[in-house]
Structures are given as C-alpha cells and as structure tokens.
Amino acid sequence: MNKIQRITLGLALFAAIAGGGVSASAKSSSKRALTGVVRTIDLRTRTVEVREQETGRVVSVRVPEGSLLRTNMTNQPIVQIERLLPGMTVSVTVQ
C-alpha cells in the first residue's frame, strides 16, 4: 500500500512540475488579444492608439502593411488601417 502511495505521489509531483514548466514557457512567447476603442491613427508610422476596455490604459499598436483589423462595424467587420476612424472598437493581437 505504501509503495502505491509513493508512486502516485511521485507521478502527481512530476505532473505538477511538468505543467508549470510548460505554462512558463508559453507565457514568454505568447500573444494576447486586445479589445478597445481607437483614439488616434497615424498612417505615416502605421500606428493606432487604442484605449483598452478592461483596464482603461492606452496602448500604441503598430500595424504591419497588409494587415486587417477586426472592428465593430456590421457592414465591414474587417478593415485596413486606412479605413479606421477614431471611436471605433477594434480587436487586435499584440506581442
């Protein structure tokens, strides 16, 4: 009985350590989704200032050429940076 308990405890400990290592490595290179309201748009530098809905902080996001942004517009839910307007809600993925 003691041997079974030790093996079970060892396997549980190994699983906890392995799971912690995987989540730590995933956090270092993970991307996160950002949803917020567009404050300003700079077409020369291709950046958009977005105020996050959850935290209220302002984030400057660089949009690569050819990228599309998801918006709250019902007739065109995905647009290029040139079609954005201040006050629109956008969803972007940032690194």
C-alpha positions as CSV (number, residue, x, y, z in Angstrom):
1,M,0.0,0.0,0.0
2,N,2.8,2.4,0.9
3,K,4.6,1.7,-2.4
4,I,1.4,2.6,-4.4
5,Q,1.0,5.8,-2.5
6,R,4.6,6.8,-3.1
7,I,4.3,6.1,-6.8
8,T,1.1,8.1,-7.0
9,L,2.6,11.0,-5.1
10,G,5.7,10.9,-7.3
11,L,3.6,11.0,-10.5
12,A,1.5,13.8,-9.2
13,L,4.6,15.8,-8.3
14,F,6.1,15.2,-11.7
15,A,2.9,16.3,-13.5
16,A,2.7,19.5,-11.4
17,I,6.4,20.3,-12.2
18,A,6.0,19.5,-15.9
19,G,2.8,21.5,-16.2
20,G,4.4,24.5,-14.5
21,G,7.3,24.4,-16.9
22,V,5.1,24.3,-20.0
23,S,2.9,27.3,-18.8
24,A,6.0,29.3,-18.0
25,S,7.5,28.7,-21.5
26,A,4.2,29.5,-23.2
27,K,3.9,32.9,-21.4
28,S,7.3,34.1,-22.7
29,S,6.3,33.9,-26.4
30,S,2.6,34.3,-26.2
31,K,0.5,36.9,-27.8
32,R,-2.5,38.5,-26.3
33,A,-5.8,39.8,-27.6
34,L,-6.5,43.5,-27.1
35,T,-10.0,45.0,-27.5
36,G,-10.5,48.7,-27.2
37,V,-11.6,52.0,-28.7
38,V,-9.4,53.7,-31.3
39,R,-8.1,57.1,-30.0
40,T,-5.7,58.2,-32.8
41,I,-4.4,56.8,-36.1
42,D,-1.1,57.7,-37.6
43,L,-0.9,56.5,-41.2
44,R,2.7,57.6,-41.7
45,T,4.1,55.3,-38.9
46,R,1.1,52.9,-39.3
47,T,0.3,53.0,-35.5
48,V,-3.0,53.1,-33.8
49,E,-3.5,54.3,-30.2
50,V,-6.1,52.0,-28.5
51,R,-7.7,52.5,-25.1
52,E,-8.3,49.1,-23.6
53,Q,-11.8,48.3,-22.5
54,E,-10.8,46.2,-19.5
55,T,-8.1,48.3,-17.9
56,G,-8.5,51.7,-19.5
57,R,-4.9,52.1,-20.3
58,V,-3.7,53.4,-23.7
59,V,-1.7,51.1,-25.9
60,S,0.1,52.1,-29.2
61,V,-0.1,49.3,-31.7
62,R,2.0,49.1,-34.9
63,V,0.0,47.6,-37.8
64,P,2.1,45.9,-40.4
65,E,1.4,46.6,-44.1
66,G,-1.4,44.4,-45.5
67,S,-2.8,43.5,-42.0
68,L,-6.5,43.6,-41.4
69,L,-8.2,44.7,-38.1
70,R,-11.5,43.4,-36.7
71,T,-13.9,46.2,-35.9
72,N,-17.4,46.7,-34.5
73,M,-18.8,47.8,-37.9
74,T,-21.5,45.4,-39.0
75,N,-21.2,46.1,-42.8
76,Q,-17.4,45.7,-42.8
77,P,-16.2,43.8,-39.8
78,I,-12.6,43.5,-41.1
79,V,-10.8,46.6,-42.4
80,Q,-7.4,48.0,-43.2
81,I,-5.8,50.7,-41.1
82,E,-6.7,53.4,-43.7
83,R,-10.4,52.8,-43.1
84,L,-10.3,53.1,-39.3
85,L,-11.9,56.1,-37.6
86,P,-11.4,57.3,-34.0
87,G,-14.1,55.9,-31.7
88,M,-14.3,52.5,-33.4
89,T,-13.9,49.4,-31.4
90,V,-11.1,47.1,-32.6
91,S,-9.8,43.7,-31.7
92,V,-6.1,43.2,-32.3
93,T,-3.4,40.7,-31.3
94,V,-0.3,42.2,-29.8
95,Q,3.1,40.6,-28.8
